[in-house]
Amino acid sequence: MNKLKQLRKQKNISSDSFAKMLGVSPKTVDAWERGYRNPKPAAMQHIEDILGAPKEEIFFAAFSYKTSPRQEAVK
């Protein structure tokens, strides 16, 4: 489980509710939680505010130079 999903569950926020708070679809939240996509910077800030954790901690992979699961699948 990635950090985003872990923190969301700790706050007892459903993925549907979280998506509504952020103005995105539940599929988008699922893609973020699976590491297939990263939110835009404004959404990252909003997520940081909702979950009360630094965005660098929540989205460590987005701030590192490792390849994403999708990039690995293409190889």
Order of alpha helices (4+ residues) and beta strands (2+ residues): alpha-alpha-alpha-alpha-alpha-alpha
